Amino acid sequence: MDVNSNLEMNMQFIKPKEAAEILLCSERTLEAWRRDQRGPSYYKLEGKILYALKDVLTFIEKSKVEA
C-alpha cells in the first residue's frame, strides 16, 4: 500500500458547509475563525478549503467544559 492510499484511508475531508453543519454555525463564522486563526485546523488545497473530520471532532472535544 502506498503512502497516498494509507492517507486516504485515515483522513476523511469535508467541505466548510459540512463542517459548519457539524459545528452548528454558519460558513461565515468558519471564515471569520480562519481569518482570526481560531476554530478547527483546516487545509487549503489549490485554493479550496477542506477540514479533516477528525480535526473538527477534536475541536469540539477540546471545547468541552467540565462542570
ZIFENMO-V933828 format. One record per pair of residues at least 12 apart in sequence whose C-alpha atoms are under 6 Angstrom apart, sorted by the first residue. I is the first residue (numbers start at 0). J is the second residue. D is the distance in whole Angstrom. If there is no record, write none. Layout:
BEGIN
[[I/J/D] [I/J/D]]
END
This chain:
BEGIN
[[11/51/6] [11/52/6] [12/50/5] [12/51/4] [12/52/6] [13/49/6] [13/50/5] [14/49/5] [39/55/6] [39/58/5]]
END
